[in-house]
Each structure stands twice: as structure tokens, then as C-alpha cells.
């Protein structure tokens, strides 16, 4: 295992797959703290100095990077600290990072990382119920992205669909506004920018049936794909399987697994499949995204080449 340091976080573990590199903390977590394209040292993840989260007094800290949570969100259950060292085990094709059992919830969180085709990483998020009672929850895979970029959520529109029924719903959190200048609603995508000059946070959620959410930063993009389930699957937050939060310091993109009843001794999993794209021009419109990013998405590639 190759050791590295990301910001003030020492003893991180670096994993690489072709032109894609990620770094995982070993002293806290499980948490992926670094996300890089090739030899470029531009970290697509925000790295924070163990910042206390406003309004949360559980000991939880915002380290930055990518972490595993669960929904529906609730205090104090959803914000238990992940400040302790993780257990690291080798698995077939990768590594597993496991936190200690949370004393309050009885939950234990695991993140397994393995290499995939096309220089991609498969990130398996697992929540184990080590307590005495069944729990209803949905895994949340949250990535805190570096400032200056833009989240992208794809819409899925069917021109042949029954025209008498709605086919999409955009969810806003109570502090969000449709008039927010960071929010751009297009015909095929929803954009949410990060702007350091705007101090008020905002958050939106959506059911993205194309199965991905992305973040653009300068000439790079991180695409997070996830599994899509059959109709009738229930998600938290009025049935959102993706969400994005933007504030003064960072932008967050998250995916969610379905709500599930987790019995004692059982666990629930949620997979993400990460792709990194570099060498992009400035993307500020739907037309530019369609021209430069869409052709490079996995579902548009010829997988037999």
C-alpha cells in the first residue's frame, strides 16, 4: 500500500487505476480524501481542517472528501463522529476500510474500493446493523467537492410518454430558492454551481433515472454512476436518489440507495462507479455539456472497443 499525505491528513492510502488516483484516510473514516486525474495535483475533493458542523454537537467533524452516511437524516443519528482510525483489509481487487461500531446507533460503516474497467473505481458502501433492533435507513454516499465547480444532474425525458401525467419533481430544502443564481434549470440537465461569494447554502434533490451525478471543475469532471432499481423503489427525501448542496466553501454531490429494513446482524449496500474525465474546455451550458462530456460517459461508449 502506498502511503501519502493530503493536506494535514497523514498516513493516507493511495490507490490508482490508470489515470485515476484516489487517497483514503487511515486515521479517520472511512473517508476518501483525494481524487486526482493522472499526475495533476488538483484535488477535486474539498479538504477541510476538521471543521465542526454548525448546529451539531455530537463530535462530528467535516474533514472533506467522500464519506458514507444514511438517510432519512436525523439528529443525532445521522451525524455520529467518524474521528477514529479505520480497520484496513485486503479484498479481491482492492481494499476495505471499516469504522468502529457507533456506540449510539449500533451501526458499523464500511467502504470497499476496487478497480474497474476504463480506469474506473467501484466504491461499495456498506452499513452493518450491529445493534439489537431493526432499523430503516438508506445509504448516502456524499462527496464534498472543491470550490469553483458545478454539479450536474441529468434529467430523463421521454417525448413518447403519456402527456397527461408529470414525469419529474425537483426537491428543494427549506433554505433553498428557485431564484438562487447558482441554480440553472435546463431541458436536459440541472446545474448547481459553487460560488464563494454567496454565503447562504442551498440544497436540491432529484430522482435521476439515468443513474449518475457529476461535478465539473476547470478542465475535469468526476462522474458518479449508481445502480437504478425497478419502479416502486422508495428513497428518502420525497424519493430522491441524488442530491446536491452548495455553500460558501464547497459543493456536495450525493447518491442514495433505496430505503431498507436492516435487521440485527444484517447489512445494506450501495454501489457507486467513479469515472474521471480530463482535458475538457470550459463547460457553462447544456450545449457544451452535450458536446464535450456526454460522448465520454460510459453509457455512450462502445464497450467492446
C-alpha positions in Angstrom: 0.0 0.0 0.0 1.4 3.4 -1.0 1.2 6.0 1.8 0.7 9.7 1.1 -0.3 12.9 2.8 -3.3 15.0 1.8 -3.3 18.5 3.3 -3.0 17.9 7.1 -4.0 14.3 6.9 -1.1 11.9 7.1 -0.9 8.2 6.7 -3.4 8.2 3.8 -3.5 5.2 1.4 -3.2 5.9 -2.3 -4.9 3.7 -4.9 -4.5 4.2 -8.7 -6.2 2.8 -11.7 -4.7 4.0 -15.0 -5.0 7.8 -15.0 -7.3 7.9 -11.9 -5.9 8.3 -8.4 -7.7 8.4 -5.1 -6.5 8.7 -1.5 -8.2 7.3 1.6 -7.6 8.4 5.2 -6.5 5.8 7.8 -6.7 7.9 10.9 -10.4 8.8 10.4 -13.2 7.5 8.4 -14.0 5.6 6.3 -13.3 8.6 4.1 -11.8 9.1 0.7 -10.0 12.4 0.9 -8.2 12.7 -2.5 -9.4 12.5 -6.1 -7.0 13.1 -9.0 -6.6 12.8 -12.7 -3.1 11.4 -13.7 -0.2 13.4 -12.3 -2.2 16.5 -11.8 -2.2 17.6 -8.2 -5.6 19.4 -8.5 -7.7 17.6 -5.8 -11.4 17.5 -7.0 -12.4 17.0 -3.3 -12.6 19.7 -0.8 -10.2 19.2 2.2 -11.3 20.8 5.4 -9.4 21.2 8.7 -11.6 19.0 10.9 -14.2 21.7 11.0 -17.1 21.4 13.5 -20.5 21.3 11.7 -22.8 24.2 12.8 -25.7 23.1 15.0 -24.2 19.6 15.5 -22.7 18.8 19.0 -22.1 15.1 18.6 -18.4 15.4 17.9 -18.9 15.0 14.2 -16.4 16.9 12.1 -16.3 18.0 8.4 -13.0 16.6 7.1 -14.0 17.0 3.5 -13.7 14.3 0.8 -16.1 11.4 0.4 -17.9 9.6 3.2 -20.8 7.3 4.0 -23.9 8.4 5.8 -27.5 7.3 5.8 -31.0 8.8 5.5 -33.5 9.9 6.3 -31.3 12.5 8.0 -31.9 13.0 11.7 -30.0 14.3 14.7 -28.1 12.8 16.4 -28.3 9.5 14.5 -27.1 10.7 11.1 -24.1 12.7 12.5 -22.1 10.3 14.6 -18.4 11.1 14.5 -16.0 9.2 12.3 -12.9 10.6 14.0 -11.2 7.3 14.8 -8.8 5.2 12.9 -10.2 2.6 10.5 -9.5 -1.1 10.1 -8.0 -1.8 6.6 -8.3 -5.2 5.0 -7.3 -6.5 1.6 -10.1 -7.8 -0.5 -10.1 -9.3 -4.0 -9.1 -6.5 -6.3 -8.9 -3.8 -3.7 -9.2 -2.7 -0.1 -11.9 -2.4 2.6 -11.9 0.4 5.1 -14.1 -0.2 8.2 -15.0 2.1 11.1 -15.6 1.0 14.7 -19.2 0.4 15.7 -21.0 3.6 16.6 -22.0 3.4 20.3 -25.2 5.4 19.9 -26.6 3.7 16.7 -25.0 0.2 16.8 -24.1 0.8 13.1 -20.7 -0.1 11.5 -19.7 1.5 8.2 -17.5 0.0 5.5 -16.2 1.4 2.3 -14.8 -1.2 -0.2 -12.7 0.1 -3.1 -11.9 -2.0 -6.2 -10.7 -1.3 -9.7 -13.0 -1.4 -12.7 -12.6 -1.1 -16.4 -11.9 2.2 -18.2 -9.7 3.4 -15.3 -12.8 3.5 -13.0 -13.2 2.7 -9.3 -16.1 0.8 -7.8 -17.0 2.1 -4.4 -19.2 -0.2 -2.3 -20.8 1.4 0.7 -21.9 -1.0 3.4 -23.8 -0.3 6.6 -23.9 -3.1 9.1 -26.5 -3.3 11.9 -24.6 -4.5 15.0 -27.4 -3.4 17.4 -30.4 -5.2 18.9 -33.2 -3.7 16.8 -34.1 -3.4 13.2 -33.5 -0.1 11.5 -35.0 1.5 8.4 -32.4 3.5 6.5 -30.9 4.3 3.1 -27.1 4.6 2.5 -26.0 8.0 1.4 -22.7 8.4 -0.5 -21.6 12.0 0.0 -18.7 13.7 -1.9 -17.6 17.2 -0.8 -16.2 18.8 -3.9 -13.5 21.5 -4.2 -14.8 25.1 -4.7 -15.2 26.8 -8.1 -17.1 24.0 -9.9 -20.6 22.9 -10.8 -22.8 19.9 -10.0 -24.7 18.3 -12.9 -27.9 16.2 -12.6 -29.3 14.6 -15.7 -33.0 14.6 -16.4 -34.7 11.7 -18.3 -37.4 12.9 -20.6 -39.5 10.6 -22.8 -41.2 12.5 -25.6 -43.4 9.5 -26.2 -44.6 9.4 -22.5 -48.3 9.8 -21.5 -48.6 13.6 -21.7 -51.4 13.9 -19.0 -49.1 12.9 -16.1 -46.0 14.7 -14.7 -42.7 12.8 -15.1 -40.2 14.8 -12.9 -40.0 16.5 -9.5 -37.2 18.8 -8.2 -37.0 18.9 -4.4 -35.8 22.0 -2.5 -34.7 22.1 1.1 -36.3 24.8 3.3 -33.4 27.2 2.9 -33.2 26.8 -0.9 -34.8 29.1 -3.5 -35.7 28.7 -7.2 -34.4 32.2 -7.6 -30.9 31.2 -6.4 -28.4 32.4 -9.1 -26.3 29.2 -8.6 -29.3 27.0 -9.8 -29.7 26.6 -13.6 -32.6 24.6 -14.9 -32.2 23.3 -18.5 -34.2 21.0 -20.7 -31.9 18.0 -20.1 -29.7 18.9 -17.1 -29.9 20.7 -13.8 -26.8 22.7 -12.9 -25.9 23.8 -9.3 -22.8 26.0 -9.1 -20.5 26.6 -6.2 -19.9 30.3 -5.6 -17.7 31.5 -2.8 -19.3 35.0 -2.9 -22.7 33.6 -1.8 -22.8 32.7 1.9 -26.3 31.3 2.1 -26.4 27.5 1.5 -28.8 25.7 -0.9 -29.7 22.1 -1.5 -31.7 20.3 -4.2 -32.7 16.7 -4.7 -33.9 14.7 -7.7 -34.7 11.2 -8.9 -32.1 10.8 -11.6 -33.2 7.8 -13.6 -30.1 8.0 -15.9 -28.1 6.8 -12.9 -25.4 9.4 -12.5 -24.5 12.7 -11.0 -21.4 14.7 -11.9 -19.1 17.6 -10.8 -17.2 19.8 -13.2 -14.1 21.7 -12.1 -11.9 23.6 -14.5 -11.0 21.0 -17.2 -12.1 17.9 -15.3 -15.2 16.0 -14.4 -16.0 13.4 -11.8 -18.9 11.2 -12.8 -20.5 9.1 -10.1 -22.7 6.3 -11.5 -25.0 4.2 -9.4 -27.5 1.4 -9.7 -31.1 2.0 -10.8 -33.8 -0.2 -9.5 -37.3 -1.1 -10.8 -40.3 1.1 -10.4 -41.7 1.2 -6.9 -38.3 1.5 -5.1 -38.6 4.1 -2.3 -35.9 6.6 -1.4 -35.8 9.3 1.3 -36.4 13.0 0.8 -39.6 12.6 -1.3 -38.0 9.8 -3.4 -34.6 11.5 -4.3 -31.8 9.2 -5.4 -29.4 12.2 -5.9 -28.9 15.5 -4.1 -26.5 18.4 -4.3 -25.7 21.0 -1.6 -23.8 24.2 -2.3 -22.3 26.6 0.2 -19.5 29.2 0.5 -16.7 26.6 1.0 -17.7 23.6 -1.2 -20.3 21.8 -3.2 -21.6 18.4 -2.3 -22.9 15.7 -4.6 -24.5 12.6 -3.2 -26.3 9.5 -4.3 -28.7 7.4 -2.2 -29.6 3.7 -2.1 -33.2 2.6 -1.5 -34.8 2.7 1.9 -34.5 -0.8 3.5 -35.2 -2.6 6.8 -31.9 -3.7 8.2 -32.2 -6.5 10.8 -29.6 -7.0 13.6 -26.6 -8.8 12.1 -27.5 -7.8 8.5 -26.1 -5.0 6.3 -27.2 -2.9 3.3 -25.0 -1.9 0.4 -24.9 0.9 -2.1 -22.5 1.0 -5.1 -21.0 3.9 -6.9 -18.8 3.6 -10.0 -16.4 6.6 -10.4 -15.1 7.9 -13.7 -12.8 10.8 -14.2 -12.6 12.9 -17.4 -9.9 15.4 -18.1 -9.0 17.8 -20.9 -12.4 19.5 -21.1 -13.0 23.0 -22.2 -15.0 25.4 -20.0 -18.5 24.0 -19.6 -21.2 26.5 -18.8 -24.2 25.4 -20.9 -26.2 22.4 -21.8 -24.9 22.6 -25.4 -21.3 22.4 -24.2 -22.0 19.5 -21.8 -23.7 17.6 -24.6 -20.9 18.2 -27.0 -17.9 17.5 -24.7 -19.0 15.4 -21.8 -21.9 13.3 -22.9 -19.9 11.4 -25.6 -17.4 10.3 -22.9 -20.0 8.9 -20.5 -19.8 5.1 -20.0 -23.3 4.5 -21.4 -22.3 6.3 -24.6 -19.0 4.4 -25.1 -18.6 1.4 -27.3 -17.7 -1.1 -24.5 -16.4 -3.7 -27.0 -13.6 -1.4 -28.2 
